[in-house]
Amino acid sequence: MAIEPDPHLSMVRPVSPRSPEGCEECLRLGSPWVHLRLCLTCGHVDVDCCDSSPLKHARAHAYVEQHPIVEPMEPGENWRWCYAHEAPA
């Protein structure tokens, strides 16, 4: 049985982090984050604090903007996550 690719991968674009120094929302609010996630549709990083972070901006961005695919901004990590499917992309 063949595994179907995630249909949201068509939303992935070449992006550069808009805020490489950290989560834009957390920086503005003075809130900490744990790991950063990069939106692969628009390059939003302020959205990319992970679910272990207090404010979970990556998940909020994925649902509000309908940009479900993210990847880590941590050195040495190479994977993608789809929030819509709650699965690797």
Biopython code that builds the backbone (N, CA, C, O; Angstrom):
import numpy as np
from Bio.PDB.StructureBuilder import StructureBuilder

atoms = [
    (1, "MET", "N", (0.834, -1.168, 0.000)),
    (1, "MET", "CA", (0.000, 0.000, 0.000)),
    (1, "MET", "C", (0.889, 1.247, 0.000)),
    (1, "MET", "O", (1.737, 1.405, 0.878)),
    (2, "ALA", "N", (0.698, 2.121, -0.974)),
    (2, "ALA", "CA", (1.494, 3.343, -1.098)),
    (2, "ALA", "C", (0.988, 4.404, -0.121)),
    (2, "ALA", "O", (-0.212, 4.532, 0.121)),
    (3, "ILE", "N", (1.929, 5.151, 0.425)),
    (3, "ILE", "CA", (1.574, 6.243, 1.329)),
    (3, "ILE", "C", (1.369, 7.501, 0.493)),
    (3, "ILE", "O", (2.235, 7.877, -0.297)),
    (4, "GLU", "N", (0.229, 8.143, 0.668)),
    (4, "GLU", "CA", (-0.103, 9.369, -0.063)),
    (4, "GLU", "C", (0.669, 10.540, 0.540)),
    (4, "GLU", "O", (0.738, 10.666, 1.762)),
    (5, "PRO", "N", (1.254, 11.402, -0.306)),
    (5, "PRO", "CA", (1.911, 12.593, 0.250)),
    (5, "PRO", "C", (0.869, 13.553, 0.827)),
    (5, "PRO", "O", (-0.279, 13.581, 0.385)),
    (6, "ASP", "N", (1.281, 14.325, 1.802)),
    (6, "ASP", "CA", (0.386, 15.304, 2.435)),
    (6, "ASP", "C", (-0.042, 16.329, 1.386)),
    (6, "ASP", "O", (0.815, 16.952, 0.760)),
    (7, "PRO", "N", (-1.345, 16.520, 1.180)),
    (7, "PRO", "CA", (-1.799, 17.481, 0.177)),
    (7, "PRO", "C", (-1.424, 18.927, 0.507)),
    (7, "PRO", "O", (-1.412, 19.778, -0.383)),
    (8, "HIS", "N", (-1.119, 19.211, 1.766)),
    (8, "HIS", "CA", (-0.740, 20.572, 2.146)),
    (8, "HIS", "C", (0.673, 20.930, 1.704)),
    (8, "HIS", "O", (1.057, 22.098, 1.761)),
    (9, "LEU", "N", (1.456, 19.944, 1.265)),
    (9, "LEU", "CA", (2.808, 20.244, 0.797)),
    (9, "LEU", "C", (2.788, 21.182, -0.407)),
    (9, "LEU", "O", (3.787, 21.847, -0.684)),
    (10, "SER", "N", (1.675, 21.245, -1.122)),
    (10, "SER", "CA", (1.562, 22.168, -2.261)),
    (10, "SER", "C", (1.587, 23.630, -1.798)),
    (10, "SER", "O", (1.781, 24.531, -2.614)),
    (11, "MET", "N", (1.393, 23.868, -0.505)),
    (11, "MET", "CA", (1.405, 25.222, 0.047)),
    (11, "MET", "C", (2.813, 25.684, 0.429)),
    (11, "MET", "O", (3.008, 26.852, 0.762)),
    (12, "VAL", "N", (3.800, 24.775, 0.383)),
    (12, "VAL", "CA", (5.169, 25.101, 0.761)),
    (12, "VAL", "C", (5.781, 26.006, -0.313)),
    (12, "VAL", "O", (5.694, 25.722, -1.507)),
    (13, "ARG", "N", (6.389, 27.083, 0.131)),
    (13, "ARG", "CA", (7.038, 28.064, -0.752)),
    (13, "ARG", "C", (8.478, 28.259, -0.286)),
    (13, "ARG", "O", (8.799, 27.945, 0.860)),
    (14, "PRO", "N", (9.352, 28.773, -1.154)),
    (14, "PRO", "CA", (10.693, 29.149, -0.685)),
    (14, "PRO", "C", (10.548, 30.356, 0.240)),
    (14, "PRO", "O", (10.087, 31.413, -0.191)),
    (15, "VAL", "N", (10.929, 30.213, 1.478)),
    (15, "VAL", "CA", (10.769, 31.296, 2.455)),
    (15, "VAL", "C", (12.071, 31.564, 3.193)),
    (15, "VAL", "O", (12.946, 30.703, 3.281)),
    (16, "SER", "N", (12.178, 32.756, 3.711)),
    (16, "SER", "CA", (13.248, 33.142, 4.622)),
    (16, "SER", "C", (12.575, 33.565, 5.915)),
    (16, "SER", "O", (11.506, 34.174, 5.878)),
    (17, "PRO", "N", (13.177, 33.255, 7.062)),
    (17, "PRO", "CA", (12.583, 33.667, 8.336)),
    (17, "PRO", "C", (12.429, 35.182, 8.397)),
    (17, "PRO", "O", (13.385, 35.918, 8.150)),
    (18, "ARG", "N", (11.234, 35.644, 8.723)),
    (18, "ARG", "CA", (10.988, 37.083, 8.849)),
    (18, "ARG", "C", (11.575, 37.629, 10.138)),
    (18, "ARG", "O", (11.838, 38.827, 10.236)),
    (19, "SER", "N", (11.781, 36.789, 11.108)),
    (19, "SER", "CA", (12.270, 37.201, 12.424)),
    (19, "SER", "C", (13.227, 36.134, 12.951)),
    (19, "SER", "O", (12.867, 35.397, 13.869)),
    (20, "PRO", "N", (14.443, 36.031, 12.392)),
    (20, "PRO", "CA", (15.357, 34.960, 12.812)),
    (20, "PRO", "C", (15.804, 35.038, 14.264)),
    (20, "PRO", "O", (16.320, 34.059, 14.804)),
    (21, "GLU", "N", (15.613, 36.203, 14.912)),
    (21, "GLU", "CA", (16.033, 36.321, 16.312)),
    (21, "GLU", "C", (15.055, 35.680, 17.278)),
    (21, "GLU", "O", (15.378, 35.528, 18.456)),
    (22, "GLY", "N", (13.866, 35.297, 16.817)),
    (22, "GLY", "CA", (12.923, 34.618, 17.700)),
    (22, "GLY", "C", (11.488, 34.828, 17.290)),
    (22, "GLY", "O", (11.195, 35.403, 16.242)),
    (23, "CYS", "N", (10.609, 34.357, 18.129)),
    (23, "CYS", "CA", (9.174, 34.459, 17.899)),
    (23, "CYS", "C", (8.751, 35.927, 18.011)),
    (23, "CYS", "O", (8.893, 36.531, 19.074)),
    (24, "GLU", "N", (8.231, 36.503, 16.915)),
    (24, "GLU", "CA", (7.848, 37.917, 16.908)),
    (24, "GLU", "C", (6.855, 38.237, 18.017)),
    (24, "GLU", "O", (7.031, 39.217, 18.742)),
    (25, "GLU", "N", (5.809, 37.416, 18.156)),
    (25, "GLU", "CA", (4.802, 37.674, 19.188)),
    (25, "GLU", "C", (5.409, 37.586, 20.587)),
    (25, "GLU", "O", (5.150, 38.439, 21.436)),
    (26, "CYS", "N", (6.222, 36.546, 20.825)),
    (26, "CYS", "CA", (6.837, 36.391, 22.151)),
    (26, "CYS", "C", (7.795, 37.532, 22.455)),
    (26, "CYS", "O", (7.832, 38.029, 23.581)),
    (27, "LEU", "N", (8.582, 37.956, 21.448)),
    (27, "LEU", "CA", (9.492, 39.083, 21.657)),
    (27, "LEU", "C", (8.706, 40.337, 22.028)),
    (27, "LEU", "O", (9.105, 41.077, 22.927)),
    (28, "ARG", "N", (7.599, 40.576, 21.345)),
    (28, "ARG", "CA", (6.767, 41.749, 21.611)),
    (28, "ARG", "C", (6.141, 41.677, 23.011)),
    (28, "ARG", "O", (6.021, 42.695, 23.693)),
    (29, "LEU", "N", (5.743, 40.469, 23.436)),
    (29, "LEU", "CA", (5.078, 40.289, 24.731)),
    (29, "LEU", "C", (6.047, 40.044, 25.884)),
    (29, "LEU", "O", (5.651, 40.088, 27.049)),
    (30, "GLY", "N", (7.316, 39.787, 25.563)),
    (30, "GLY", "CA", (8.282, 39.460, 26.599)),
    (30, "GLY", "C", (8.098, 38.055, 27.142)),
    (30, "GLY", "O", (8.468, 37.773, 28.282)),
    (31, "SER", "N", (7.525, 37.168, 26.330)),
    (31, "SER", "CA", (7.264, 35.786, 26.738)),
    (31, "SER", "C", (8.367, 34.862, 26.214)),
    (31, "SER", "O", (8.893, 35.089, 25.125)),
    (32, "PRO", "N", (8.717, 33.834, 26.970)),
    (32, "PRO", "CA", (9.739, 32.898, 26.495)),
    (32, "PRO", "C", (9.157, 31.896, 25.502)),
    (32, "PRO", "O", (7.940, 31.735, 25.413)),
    (33, "TRP", "N", (10.026, 31.232, 24.765)),
    (33, "TRP", "CA", (9.635, 30.126, 23.891)),
    (33, "TRP", "C", (10.609, 29.000, 24.108)),
    (33, "TRP", "O", (11.666, 29.200, 24.706)),
    (34, "VAL", "N", (10.271, 27.814, 23.632)),
    (34, "VAL", "CA", (11.121, 26.642, 23.810)),
    (34, "VAL", "C", (11.867, 26.333, 22.521)),
    (34, "VAL", "O", (13.098, 26.327, 22.509)),
    (35, "HIS", "N", (11.150, 26.079, 21.446)),
    (35, "HIS", "CA", (11.736, 25.810, 20.139)),
    (35, "HIS", "C", (11.001, 26.644, 19.104)),
    (35, "HIS", "O", (9.806, 26.904, 19.245)),
    (36, "LEU", "N", (11.711, 27.063, 18.067)),
    (36, "LEU", "CA", (11.095, 27.870, 17.023)),
    (36, "LEU", "C", (10.721, 27.024, 15.822)),
    (36, "LEU", "O", (11.434, 26.087, 15.461)),
    (37, "ARG", "N", (9.598, 27.360, 15.208)),
    (37, "ARG", "CA", (9.112, 26.692, 14.009)),
    (37, "ARG", "C", (8.944, 27.736, 12.916)),
    (37, "ARG", "O", (8.511, 28.857, 13.184)),
    (38, "LEU", "N", (9.282, 27.374, 11.698)),
    (38, "LEU", "CA", (9.181, 28.266, 10.545)),
    (38, "LEU", "C", (8.001, 27.863, 9.684)),
    (38, "LEU", "O", (7.912, 26.715, 9.249)),
    (39, "CYS", "N", (7.091, 28.800, 9.434)),
    (39, "CYS", "CA", (5.959, 28.552, 8.532)),
    (39, "CYS", "C", (6.522, 28.459, 7.115)),
    (39, "CYS", "O", (7.185, 29.382, 6.644)),
    (40, "LEU", "N", (6.258, 27.349, 6.445)),
    (40, "LEU", "CA", (6.801, 27.142, 5.103)),
    (40, "LEU", "C", (5.911, 27.718, 4.011)),
    (40, "LEU", "O", (6.164, 27.496, 2.827)),
    (41, "THR", "N", (4.876, 28.452, 4.391)),
    (41, "THR", "CA", (4.044, 29.135, 3.406)),
    (41, "THR", "C", (4.410, 30.615, 3.340)),
    (41, "THR", "O", (4.484, 31.183, 2.250)),
    (42, "CYS", "N", (4.640, 31.250, 4.495)),
    (42, "CYS", "CA", (4.880, 32.702, 4.483)),
    (42, "CYS", "C", (6.176, 33.136, 5.165)),
    (42, "CYS", "O", (6.520, 34.317, 5.110)),
    (43, "GLY", "N", (6.906, 32.222, 5.806)),
    (43, "GLY", "CA", (8.150, 32.592, 6.470)),
    (43, "GLY", "C", (7.962, 33.170, 7.856)),
    (43, "GLY", "O", (8.900, 33.718, 8.435)),
    (44, "HIS", "N", (6.769, 33.056, 8.387)),
    (44, "HIS", "CA", (6.467, 33.603, 9.718)),
    (44, "HIS", "C", (7.223, 32.802, 10.776)),
    (44, "HIS", "O", (7.079, 31.582, 10.854)),
    (45, "VAL", "N", (8.012, 33.474, 11.574)),
    (45, "VAL", "CA", (8.747, 32.828, 12.659)),
    (45, "VAL", "C", (8.142, 33.209, 13.985)),
    (45, "VAL", "O", (8.252, 32.458, 14.955)),
    (46, "ASP", "N", (7.511, 34.349, 14.048)),
    (46, "ASP", "CA", (6.953, 34.785, 15.318)),
    (46, "ASP", "C", (5.836, 33.863, 15.713)),
    (46, "ASP", "O", (5.345, 33.903, 16.841)),
    (47, "VAL", "N", (5.460, 33.080, 14.833)),
    (47, "VAL", "CA", (4.412, 32.115, 14.977)),
    (47, "VAL", "C", (4.970, 30.781, 15.363)),
    (47, "VAL", "O", (4.239, 29.830, 15.641)),
    (48, "ASP", "N", (6.246, 30.725, 15.376)),
    (48, "ASP", "CA", (6.795, 29.407, 15.397)),
    (48, "ASP", "C", (7.221, 28.898, 16.731)),
    (48, "ASP", "O", (8.025, 27.969, 16.786)),
    (49, "CYS", "N", (6.749, 29.430, 17.781)),
    (49, "CYS", "CA", (7.124, 28.766, 19.014)),
    (49, "CYS", "C", (6.267, 27.510, 19.131)),
    (49, "CYS", "O", (5.065, 27.534, 18.870)),
    (50, "CYS", "N", (6.902, 26.424, 19.524)),
    (50, "CYS", "CA", (6.289, 25.094, 19.488)),
    (50, "CYS", "C", (5.232, 24.891, 20.572)),
    (50, "CYS", "O", (4.981, 25.781, 21.385)),
    (51, "ASP", "N", (4.622, 23.715, 20.571)),
    (51, "ASP", "CA", (3.584, 23.403, 21.551)),
    (51, "ASP", "C", (4.123, 23.282, 22.971)),
    (51, "ASP", "O", (3.343, 23.288, 23.923)),
    (52, "SER", "N", (5.436, 23.174, 23.136)),
    (52, "SER", "CA", (6.019, 23.168, 24.478)),
    (52, "SER", "C", (6.186, 24.589, 25.021)),
    (52, "SER", "O", (6.435, 24.775, 26.213)),
    (53, "SER", "N", (6.051, 25.582, 24.157)),
    (53, "SER", "CA", (6.164, 26.979, 24.561)),
    (53, "SER", "C", (4.848, 27.436, 25.196)),
    (53, "SER", "O", (3.782, 26.948, 24.821)),
    (54, "PRO", "N", (4.913, 28.360, 26.146)),
    (54, "PRO", "CA", (3.704, 28.769, 26.863)),
    (54, "PRO", "C", (2.563, 29.255, 25.962)),
    (54, "PRO", "O", (1.404, 28.946, 26.239)),
    (55, "LEU", "N", (2.855, 30.002, 24.899)),
    (55, "LEU", "CA", (1.787, 30.599, 24.098)),
    (55, "LEU", "C", (1.483, 29.866, 22.784)),
    (55, "LEU", "O", (0.534, 30.234, 22.092)),
    (56, "LYS", "N", (2.254, 28.852, 22.427)),
    (56, "LYS", "CA", (1.978, 27.982, 21.263)),
    (56, "LYS", "C", (1.639, 28.767, 19.994)),
    (56, "LYS", "O", (0.643, 28.465, 19.335)),
    (57, "HIS", "N", (2.447, 29.765, 19.643)),
    (57, "HIS", "CA", (2.154, 30.602, 18.485)),
    (57, "HIS", "C", (2.191, 29.856, 17.163)),
    (57, "HIS", "O", (1.454, 30.226, 16.249)),
    (58, "ALA", "N", (3.007, 28.829, 17.017)),
    (58, "ALA", "CA", (3.064, 28.097, 15.743)),
    (58, "ALA", "C", (1.719, 27.469, 15.428)),
    (58, "ALA", "O", (1.228, 27.594, 14.307)),
    (59, "ARG", "N", (1.127, 26.806, 16.383)),
    (59, "ARG", "CA", (-0.185, 26.162, 16.181)),
    (59, "ARG", "C", (-1.261, 27.217, 15.891)),
    (59, "ARG", "O", (-2.113, 27.008, 15.027)),
    (60, "ALA", "N", (-1.226, 28.326, 16.594)),
    (60, "ALA", "CA", (-2.212, 29.383, 16.366)),
    (60, "ALA", "C", (-2.090, 29.921, 14.942)),
    (60, "ALA", "O", (-3.101, 30.103, 14.265)),
    (61, "HIS", "N", (-0.877, 30.174, 14.485)),
    (61, "HIS", "CA", (-0.666, 30.664, 13.122)),
    (61, "HIS", "C", (-1.171, 29.659, 12.101)),
    (61, "HIS", "O", (-1.823, 30.034, 11.126)),
    (62, "ALA", "N", (-0.878, 28.407, 12.314)),
    (62, "ALA", "CA", (-1.295, 27.353, 11.374)),
    (62, "ALA", "C", (-2.808, 27.372, 11.183)),
    (62, "ALA", "O", (-3.293, 27.241, 10.059)),
    (63, "TYR", "N", (-3.548, 27.532, 12.260)),
    (63, "TYR", "CA", (-5.009, 27.503, 12.167)),
    (63, "TYR", "C", (-5.608, 28.831, 11.697)),
    (63, "TYR", "O", (-6.518, 28.833, 10.867)),
    (64, "VAL", "N", (-5.119, 29.944, 12.206)),
    (64, "VAL", "CA", (-5.681, 31.247, 11.843)),
    (64, "VAL", "C", (-5.372, 31.580, 10.380)),
    (64, "VAL", "O", (-6.258, 32.017, 9.646)),
    (65, "GLU", "N", (-4.131, 31.378, 9.956)),
    (65, "GLU", "CA", (-3.719, 31.733, 8.599)),
    (65, "GLU", "C", (-3.922, 30.593, 7.603)),
    (65, "GLU", "O", (-3.782, 30.786, 6.395)),
    (66, "GLN", "N", (-4.249, 29.421, 8.105)),
    (66, "GLN", "CA", (-4.384, 28.222, 7.276)),
    (66, "GLN", "C", (-3.082, 27.909, 6.538)),
    (66, "GLN", "O", (-3.088, 27.605, 5.345)),
    (67, "HIS", "N", (-1.964, 27.991, 7.270)),
    (67, "HIS", "CA", (-0.625, 27.644, 6.800)),
    (67, "HIS", "C", (-0.148, 26.473, 7.659)),
    (67, "HIS", "O", (0.560, 26.700, 8.640)),
    (68, "PRO", "N", (-0.507, 25.231, 7.328)),
    (68, "PRO", "CA", (-0.290, 24.118, 8.243)),
    (68, "PRO", "C", (1.117, 23.530, 8.315)),
    (68, "PRO", "O", (1.426, 22.846, 9.290)),
    (69, "ILE", "N", (1.983, 23.765, 7.330)),
    (69, "ILE", "CA", (3.279, 23.078, 7.301)),
    (69, "ILE", "C", (4.379, 23.947, 7.908)),
    (69, "ILE", "O", (4.583, 25.089, 7.498)),
    (70, "VAL", "N", (5.084, 23.384, 8.893)),
    (70, "VAL", "CA", (6.208, 24.065, 9.539)),
    (70, "VAL", "C", (7.416, 23.146, 9.557)),
    (70, "VAL", "O", (7.307, 21.933, 9.382)),
    (71, "GLU", "N", (8.564, 23.757, 9.772)),
    (71, "GLU", "CA", (9.784, 22.990, 10.027)),
    (71, "GLU", "C", (10.521, 23.655, 11.173)),
    (71, "GLU", "O", (10.292, 24.832, 11.455)),
    (72, "PRO", "N", (11.410, 22.917, 11.843)),
    (72, "PRO", "CA", (12.134, 23.488, 12.981)),
    (72, "PRO", "C", (13.187, 24.480, 12.515)),
    (72, "PRO", "O", (13.698, 24.389, 11.398)),
    (73, "MET", "N", (13.500, 25.420, 13.382)),
    (73, "MET", "CA", (14.600, 26.347, 13.140)),
    (73, "MET", "C", (15.807, 25.964, 13.989)),
    (73, "MET", "O", (16.757, 26.738, 14.105)),
    (74, "GLU", "N", (15.774, 24.782, 14.578)),
    (74, "GLU", "CA", (16.869, 24.309, 15.405)),
    (74, "GLU", "C", (17.971, 23.737, 14.502)),
    (74, "GLU", "O", (17.666, 22.967, 13.591)),
    (75, "PRO", "N", (19.228, 24.089, 14.731)),
    (75, "PRO", "CA", (20.325, 23.538, 13.926)),
    (75, "PRO", "C", (20.341, 22.008, 14.000)),
    (75, "PRO", "O", (20.191, 21.428, 15.076)),
    (76, "GLY", "N", (20.522, 21.372, 12.857)),
    (76, "GLY", "CA", (20.626, 19.913, 12.803)),
    (76, "GLY", "C", (19.301, 19.182, 12.716)),
    (76, "GLY", "O", (19.292, 17.964, 12.537)),
    (77, "GLU", "N", (18.185, 19.877, 12.835)),
    (77, "GLU", "CA", (16.876, 19.220, 12.733)),
    (77, "GLU", "C", (16.362, 19.388, 11.313)),
    (77, "GLU", "O", (16.402, 20.482, 10.751)),
    (78, "ASN", "N", (15.873, 18.284, 10.733)),
    (78, "ASN", "CA", (15.409, 18.301, 9.347)),
    (78, "ASN", "C", (14.128, 17.489, 9.239)),
    (78, "ASN", "O", (14.170, 16.306, 8.902)),
    (79, "TRP", "N", (13.002, 18.106, 9.520)),
    (79, "TRP", "CA", (11.709, 17.443, 9.413)),
    (79, "TRP", "C", (10.642, 18.505, 9.182)),
    (79, "TRP", "O", (10.897, 19.699, 9.338)),
    (80, "ARG", "N", (9.456, 18.063, 8.811)),
    (80, "ARG", "CA", (8.313, 18.961, 8.611)),
    (80, "ARG", "C", (7.116, 18.393, 9.346)),
    (80, "ARG", "O", (6.994, 17.178, 9.507)),
    (81, "TRP", "N", (6.225, 19.283, 9.798)),
    (81, "TRP", "CA", (5.024, 18.872, 10.519)),
    (81, "TRP", "C", (3.817, 19.541, 9.885)),
    (81, "TRP", "O", (3.873, 20.713, 9.512)),
    (82, "CYS", "N", (2.729, 18.800, 9.765)),
    (82, "CYS", "CA", (1.468, 19.346, 9.270)),
    (82, "CYS", "C", (0.499, 19.432, 10.441)),
    (82, "CYS", "O", (0.070, 18.406, 10.968)),
    (83, "TYR", "N", (0.148, 20.662, 10.857)),
    (83, "TYR", "CA", (-0.793, 20.838, 11.946)),
    (83, "TYR", "C", (-2.202, 20.385, 11.561)),
    (83, "TYR", "O", (-2.966, 19.948, 12.421)),
    (84, "ALA", "N", (-2.550, 20.484, 10.287)),
    (84, "ALA", "CA", (-3.887, 20.071, 9.855)),
    (84, "ALA", "C", (-4.101, 18.565, 10.037)),
    (84, "ALA", "O", (-5.191, 18.122, 10.396)),
    (85, "HIS", "N", (-3.041, 17.786, 9.783)),
    (85, "HIS", "CA", (-3.138, 16.334, 9.906)),
    (85, "HIS", "C", (-2.537, 15.790, 11.205)),
    (85, "HIS", "O", (-2.648, 14.602, 11.508)),
    (86, "GLU", "N", (-1.885, 16.704, 11.980)),
    (86, "GLU", "CA", (-1.203, 16.279, 13.210)),
    (86, "GLU", "C", (-0.269, 15.092, 12.899)),
    (86, "GLU", "O", (-0.291, 14.062, 13.572)),
    (87, "ALA", "N", (0.552, 15.283, 11.846)),
    (87, "ALA", "CA", (1.444, 14.212, 11.384)),
    (87, "ALA", "C", (2.641, 14.820, 10.655)),
    (87, "ALA", "O", (2.582, 15.965, 10.206)),
    (88, "PRO", "N", (3.726, 14.052, 10.538)),
    (88, "PRO", "CA", (4.851, 14.513, 9.726)),
    (88, "PRO", "C", (4.406, 14.778, 8.289)),
    (88, "PRO", "O", (3.527, 14.097, 7.762)),
    (89, "ALA", "N", (5.016, 15.759, 7.680)),
    (89, "ALA", "CA", (4.660, 16.099, 6.288)),
    (89, "ALA", "C", (5.815, 15.742, 5.362)),
    (89, "ALA", "O", (5.722, 15.948, 4.152)),
]
sb = StructureBuilder()
sb.init_structure("model")
sb.init_model(0)
sb.init_chain("A")
sb.init_seg("    ")
for serial, (resi, resn, name, xyz) in enumerate(atoms, 1):
    if name == "N":
        sb.init_residue(resn, " ", resi, " ")
    sb.init_atom(name, np.array(xyz, "f"), 0.0, 1.0, " ", f" {name:<3s}", serial, name[0])
structure = sb.get_structure()
